[in-house]
Amino acid sequence: YARRQALIHLSGLQGQARALQTKLDQYETEAAQAALKGRGASYAATCPPAAPPGSVRFCGHGWGHGVGLGQWGAKGMALAGLNYRFIDQHFYTGTIWSSLATANTPIHVAVLWGTATYRVVPTGPAQLIAGSQVRNLAPGQAVSLAVSGGVEKVVPTSAATRLTVYGPSGRYHAYRGTIVAQPSGGLLYVINVLPIEDYLRGLGEVPSSWPLEAIKAQIVAARCYALTHMGSTALYDVDDTTQYQVYYGIDAESASQNAAVDQTAGQVLMSAGHVIIAFFSASDGGHTANVSDVFGGSLATYPYLRGVLDPWDVVAPRLNTVGLIGTHGVKRIGVSAFLHAFNRSTLTGNDVLWNEMFGTTPSNTWRYW
């Protein structure tokens, strides 16, 4: 009886969750459609009323650096019925479409590094190659990789073989392609080498449940980003963190993301004859930022990274962020102290556009630049 009641209760919760998700989807679609109707209207960021005496209110918009494609804005545009080509060219001003033969272009992705011993387990037949020595591996036969082992490669000998990597904390991720162990500077780098199109299948940048056109827009941006970061270091092109692009291997693959890769195969955006550096972030708060205001550089060099309106970002859960702190937690510094701290000789308006907060205690440190 208790089990039956629990199942009935669980079924009710699942029904409520489905109903809530339906309402959320409806809200997002309506918001995106409203943004489409109002496209071109000036964007005005609004903040709550002034803070009460003895406190300071910080009001912000968006989530991330805000340069290039806004992922939530792309979702909003897709919900409004706009396709991925329109989405990408909206965020990357003045770019043109092109197609490259990327099917066999390899990319080297650092997935783990450190002094630990790592393990690789193939799901099918594979080989361990160390210099001129080759050892056949049976499905499920684990291989240990350590700094002392030198350069070693685990290479599938069947197209269906996948390689699961284990770190000090247990299973990490499973991958297509080859795993290379590369010692350098006292550390062992575990590097996944695979075709760039397969790499795109394993990205974890946007949910697989998002509209296909939004995922396709992200995949094109990701392809451009990866291509422009080839050779970033002597050992690898990119790593699997937000420093480059989040990558989980086959653990992140889905029917929708694979479809997005297949349907945009080789497609890139170009500017002045070159593949663009396609920056992107989660939410831009309704207007993207000029690259010169965030990362430096010139709009003359990167004209496609110019700030544009993004009313579709209204679907983002972190569109607006407000913080309230007491004045006891705010330290006033003069311009001379600011210049000294950051080794600057002049101060412009853009120098105080951005800030970061470290920690969650009353002794938080705010950094402005």
C-alpha positions as CSV (number, residue, x, y, z in Angstrom):
1,Y,0.0,0.0,0.0
2,A,2.8,2.4,1.0
3,R,4.6,1.7,-2.3
4,R,1.4,2.3,-4.3
5,Q,0.8,5.6,-2.5
6,A,4.3,6.7,-3.1
7,L,3.9,5.9,-6.8
8,I,0.7,7.9,-7.0
9,H,2.4,10.8,-5.2
10,L,5.4,10.6,-7.6
11,S,3.0,10.5,-10.6
12,G,1.3,13.6,-9.3
13,L,4.6,15.5,-8.9
14,Q,5.7,14.5,-12.4
15,G,2.4,15.7,-13.8
16,Q,2.9,19.1,-12.0
17,A,6.4,19.3,-13.4
18,R,5.2,18.7,-16.9
19,A,2.4,21.3,-16.5
20,L,4.9,23.8,-15.1
21,Q,7.4,23.1,-18.0
22,T,4.5,23.6,-20.5
23,K,3.7,27.0,-18.9
24,L,7.4,28.0,-18.9
25,D,7.7,27.0,-22.6
26,Q,4.6,29.1,-23.4
27,Y,6.0,32.1,-21.5
28,E,9.3,31.9,-23.3
29,T,7.6,31.6,-26.7
30,E,5.3,34.6,-26.0
31,A,8.3,36.6,-24.7
32,A,10.3,35.8,-27.8
33,Q,7.4,36.7,-30.1
34,A,6.9,40.0,-28.3
35,A,10.6,40.8,-28.7
36,L,10.3,40.0,-32.5
37,K,7.5,42.5,-32.8
38,G,9.5,45.2,-31.0
39,R,12.8,44.5,-32.8
40,G,14.5,47.8,-33.5
41,A,13.1,49.7,-30.5
42,S,15.7,51.2,-28.2
43,Y,16.7,49.0,-25.3
44,A,16.5,50.7,-21.9
45,A,17.9,48.9,-18.9
46,T,15.9,49.6,-15.8
47,C,16.9,49.2,-12.2
48,P,14.8,49.1,-9.0
49,P,14.3,52.2,-7.0
50,A,17.2,53.8,-5.2
51,A,18.7,51.9,-2.3
52,P,17.6,52.8,1.2
53,P,20.0,55.0,3.4
54,G,23.1,53.2,4.5
55,S,23.3,50.8,1.6
56,V,24.4,50.6,-2.0
57,R,22.4,48.9,-4.7
58,F,24.2,47.2,-7.6
59,C,22.1,46.5,-10.7
60,G,23.3,44.4,-13.6
61,H,22.1,42.7,-16.7
62,G,23.1,39.5,-18.4
63,W,25.4,36.7,-17.5
64,G,28.9,36.5,-19.0
65,H,31.1,38.8,-21.0
66,G,28.3,39.7,-23.5
67,V,30.5,39.8,-26.6
68,G,29.2,38.0,-29.8
69,L,26.3,35.5,-29.7
70,G,24.0,35.6,-26.7
71,Q,22.9,32.0,-26.1
72,W,19.6,32.8,-24.4
73,G,19.0,35.5,-27.1
74,A,19.6,32.8,-29.7
75,K,17.0,30.6,-28.0
76,G,14.6,33.5,-27.9
77,M,15.1,34.1,-31.7
78,A,14.6,30.5,-32.5
79,L,11.4,30.4,-30.4
80,A,10.2,33.4,-32.5
81,G,10.7,31.4,-35.6
82,L,14.0,32.8,-36.8
83,N,16.5,30.4,-38.4
84,Y,20.2,29.9,-37.4
85,R,21.6,31.8,-40.3
86,F,19.6,34.9,-39.3
87,I,20.5,34.4,-35.7
88,D,24.3,34.2,-36.3
89,Q,24.4,37.1,-38.7
90,H,22.5,39.2,-36.3
91,F,25.1,38.7,-33.5
92,Y,28.1,38.7,-35.8
93,T,27.6,42.0,-37.8
94,G,28.5,42.0,-41.5
95,T,29.7,38.4,-41.8
96,I,29.2,36.2,-44.8
97,W,28.6,32.5,-45.0
98,S,31.2,30.0,-46.3
99,S,31.8,26.3,-46.2
100,L,35.1,24.5,-45.4
101,A,36.1,20.9,-45.7
102,T,36.3,20.2,-42.0
103,A,35.3,16.5,-41.9
104,N,38.8,15.2,-41.5
105,T,40.3,18.3,-39.7
106,P,41.7,17.0,-36.4
107,I,41.5,19.0,-33.2
108,H,43.6,18.3,-30.0
109,V,41.5,18.7,-26.8
110,A,43.2,18.6,-23.4
111,V,40.7,16.9,-21.1
112,L,42.8,16.2,-18.0
113,W,46.2,17.2,-16.7
114,G,48.2,16.7,-13.5
115,T,50.6,14.4,-11.7
116,A,48.1,11.6,-11.2
117,T,47.9,8.3,-13.0
118,Y,45.0,8.1,-15.4
119,R,43.2,5.1,-16.9
120,V,41.7,4.6,-20.3
121,V,39.2,1.7,-21.0
122,P,38.2,1.0,-24.6
123,T,34.7,-0.3,-25.3
124,G,35.9,-2.2,-28.3
125,P,39.3,-3.3,-29.9
126,A,42.1,-0.8,-29.6
127,Q,45.9,-0.5,-29.6
128,L,48.3,1.0,-27.1
129,I,51.2,2.7,-29.0
130,A,54.4,3.8,-27.3
131,G,57.1,4.7,-29.7
132,S,57.7,1.7,-31.9
133,Q,55.9,-0.7,-29.5
134,V,52.3,-1.6,-30.3
135,R,50.1,-3.7,-27.9
136,N,46.6,-4.9,-28.9
137,L,43.9,-4.2,-26.3
138,A,40.7,-6.2,-25.9
139,P,37.4,-4.5,-25.1
140,G,37.4,-3.4,-21.5
141,Q,41.1,-3.8,-21.0
142,A,42.3,-0.9,-19.0
143,V,45.5,1.0,-19.7
144,S,47.3,3.2,-17.1
145,L,48.9,6.4,-18.2
146,A,51.5,8.2,-16.1
147,V,54.2,10.9,-16.5
148,S,56.9,8.3,-16.3
149,G,55.4,6.4,-19.2
150,G,56.3,9.0,-21.8
151,V,54.2,9.7,-24.8
152,E,51.5,7.0,-25.3
153,K,48.5,6.7,-27.5
154,V,45.3,4.6,-27.2
155,V,44.0,4.2,-30.7
156,P,40.7,2.5,-31.6
157,T,40.9,-0.2,-34.2
158,S,37.2,-0.3,-34.8
159,A,35.0,2.7,-35.8
160,A,32.6,1.8,-33.0
161,T,35.2,1.8,-30.2
162,R,34.9,4.6,-27.6
163,L,37.5,5.4,-25.0
164,T,36.5,6.0,-21.4
165,V,38.9,8.1,-19.3
166,Y,39.2,7.8,-15.5
167,G,40.9,10.3,-13.3
168,P,41.7,10.3,-9.6
169,S,38.0,10.8,-8.7
170,G,36.8,8.0,-10.9
171,R,35.1,8.1,-14.3
172,Y,35.6,11.3,-16.2
173,H,34.1,11.1,-19.7
174,A,34.0,8.8,-22.8
175,Y,35.3,10.0,-26.1
176,R,35.4,9.3,-29.8
177,G,38.8,9.4,-31.5
178,T,42.2,8.8,-29.9
179,I,43.6,9.5,-26.4
180,V,47.2,10.8,-26.3
181,A,49.2,10.9,-23.0
182,Q,51.7,13.8,-23.3
183,P,54.2,14.5,-20.4
184,S,55.3,18.2,-20.2
185,G,56.7,20.3,-17.4
186,G,56.2,17.5,-14.8
187,L,52.6,17.1,-15.7
188,L,50.8,14.5,-17.8
189,Y,48.3,15.9,-20.3
190,V,45.5,13.6,-21.4
191,I,44.5,14.8,-24.9
192,N,41.6,13.7,-27.0
193,V,42.4,13.9,-30.8
194,L,39.4,13.6,-33.1
195,P,37.8,15.2,-36.2
196,I,36.5,18.7,-35.4
197,E,33.0,17.8,-36.5
198,D,32.9,14.9,-33.9
199,Y,34.3,17.4,-31.3
200,L,31.3,19.6,-31.9
201,R,29.0,16.7,-31.1
202,G,30.4,16.5,-27.6
203,L,30.1,20.2,-26.6
204,G,28.1,21.1,-23.5
205,E,27.4,24.7,-24.2
206,V,23.5,24.7,-24.6
207,P,20.9,22.2,-23.6
208,S,19.8,19.5,-26.1
209,S,16.2,20.5,-25.3
210,W,16.5,23.9,-26.9
211,P,15.1,24.7,-30.3
212,L,17.2,23.1,-33.1
213,E,17.8,26.5,-34.8
214,A,19.4,27.8,-31.6
215,I,21.6,24.7,-31.3
216,K,22.6,25.1,-34.9
217,A,23.5,28.7,-34.4
218,Q,25.7,27.7,-31.4
219,I,27.3,24.9,-33.4
220,V,28.3,27.3,-36.2
221,A,29.8,29.7,-33.6
222,A,31.6,26.8,-31.9
223,R,33.1,25.6,-35.2
224,C,34.4,29.1,-36.0
225,Y,35.7,29.4,-32.4
226,A,37.5,26.1,-32.6
227,L,39.0,26.7,-36.0
228,T,40.5,30.1,-34.9
229,H,42.1,28.5,-31.8
230,M,44.0,25.7,-33.6
231,G,47.6,25.7,-32.3
232,S,46.7,27.7,-29.2
233,T,49.5,25.9,-27.3
234,A,52.3,23.6,-28.3
235,L,50.5,20.6,-26.8
236,Y,46.8,21.1,-27.6
237,D,44.4,23.4,-29.5
238,V,41.8,23.8,-26.8
239,D,40.9,22.4,-23.4
240,D,37.5,21.2,-22.2
241,T,36.7,24.0,-19.8
242,T,35.0,27.4,-20.2
243,Q,38.5,28.8,-20.9
244,Y,37.7,27.6,-24.4
245,Q,34.5,25.6,-24.9
246,V,32.8,23.2,-22.5
247,Y,33.4,19.6,-23.8
248,Y,32.1,16.4,-22.4
249,G,32.8,14.0,-25.2
250,I,30.1,11.4,-26.1
251,D,28.5,12.0,-22.7
252,A,27.1,15.3,-24.1
253,E,25.9,13.9,-27.4
254,S,22.2,14.0,-28.2
255,A,20.0,13.5,-31.3
256,S,19.4,17.2,-31.5
257,Q,23.0,18.2,-31.2
258,N,24.2,15.6,-33.7
259,A,21.5,16.8,-36.1
260,A,22.7,20.4,-35.7
261,V,26.3,19.3,-36.5
262,D,25.2,17.3,-39.5
263,Q,22.9,20.0,-40.9
264,T,25.6,22.7,-40.6
265,A,28.6,20.5,-41.6
266,G,31.6,22.7,-42.5
267,Q,29.6,26.0,-42.4
268,V,31.4,29.0,-41.0
269,L,31.1,32.8,-40.9
270,M,33.8,34.9,-42.6
271,S,35.0,38.5,-42.3
272,A,37.6,40.0,-44.5
273,G,38.4,36.6,-45.9
274,H,39.0,34.9,-42.6
275,V,36.9,32.7,-40.2
276,I,35.6,34.9,-37.4
277,I,36.6,34.5,-33.8
278,A,33.1,33.7,-32.6
279,F,32.9,34.8,-29.0
280,F,29.6,33.9,-27.2
281,S,28.2,34.1,-23.7
282,A,25.1,33.0,-21.9
283,S,23.1,36.2,-21.6
284,D,23.8,39.8,-22.7
285,G,21.1,41.6,-20.8
286,G,19.4,42.9,-24.0
287,H,22.4,44.4,-25.8
288,T,25.7,42.7,-26.6
289,A,29.0,44.5,-25.9
290,N,31.7,45.9,-28.2
291,V,34.7,43.6,-28.1
292,S,36.9,46.7,-27.5
293,D,35.0,47.4,-24.2
294,V,35.6,43.9,-22.8
295,F,38.7,42.2,-24.3
296,G,40.4,45.2,-25.9
297,G,41.2,45.2,-29.6
298,S,39.7,47.4,-32.2
299,L,36.3,47.3,-33.9
300,A,38.2,48.1,-37.1
301,T,40.0,44.7,-36.7
302,Y,36.9,42.9,-35.4
303,P,33.9,44.7,-36.9
304,Y,31.7,41.7,-36.5
305,L,32.0,41.9,-32.7
306,R,30.1,45.2,-32.4
307,G,27.4,45.5,-29.8
308,V,23.8,44.9,-31.1
309,L,20.3,44.9,-29.6
310,D,19.1,41.6,-28.3
311,P,15.5,42.0,-27.1
312,W,15.1,38.2,-27.4
313,D,17.3,37.8,-24.3
314,V,14.2,38.5,-22.3
315,V,13.7,34.7,-22.0
316,A,16.9,34.5,-20.0
317,P,16.5,33.5,-16.3
318,R,19.4,35.9,-15.3
319,L,18.3,38.9,-17.5
320,N,18.6,41.2,-14.5
321,T,20.6,40.9,-11.3
322,V,20.3,43.2,-8.3
323,G,22.5,43.2,-5.2
324,L,22.2,45.3,-2.1
325,I,25.0,45.8,0.4
326,G,25.6,48.1,3.4
327,T,27.9,51.1,2.9
328,H,30.2,49.5,5.5
329,G,31.2,47.0,2.9
330,V,32.1,49.6,0.3
331,K,35.5,51.1,0.2
332,R,36.0,54.4,-1.7
333,I,39.3,54.8,-3.5
334,G,40.7,57.8,-5.4
335,V,41.6,57.8,-9.0
336,S,45.3,57.9,-8.2
337,A,45.0,54.7,-6.1
338,F,43.1,53.0,-8.9
339,L,45.7,53.9,-11.5
340,H,48.5,52.7,-9.2
341,A,46.7,49.4,-8.5
342,F,46.3,48.6,-12.2
343,N,49.5,50.2,-13.4
344,R,47.6,52.8,-15.6
345,S,48.4,56.4,-16.4
346,T,44.9,57.4,-17.6
347,L,41.4,56.5,-16.7
348,T,38.5,56.3,-19.1
349,G,34.8,55.5,-18.8
350,N,35.3,52.0,-20.1
351,D,37.7,51.3,-17.3
352,V,34.8,51.0,-14.8
353,L,32.3,49.2,-17.0
354,W,33.1,45.8,-15.6
355,N,33.5,44.4,-12.1
356,E,33.9,41.0,-10.4
357,M,33.1,40.0,-6.9
358,F,35.1,37.3,-5.1
359,G,33.6,35.4,-2.2
360,T,30.3,35.7,-0.4
361,T,31.3,37.2,3.0
362,P,31.2,40.8,4.2
363,S,34.9,40.9,3.2
364,N,34.1,40.5,-0.5
365,T,36.6,42.1,-2.8
366,W,35.3,44.0,-5.8
367,R,37.6,44.5,-8.8
368,Y,36.9,47.2,-11.4
369,W,38.4,47.6,-14.8
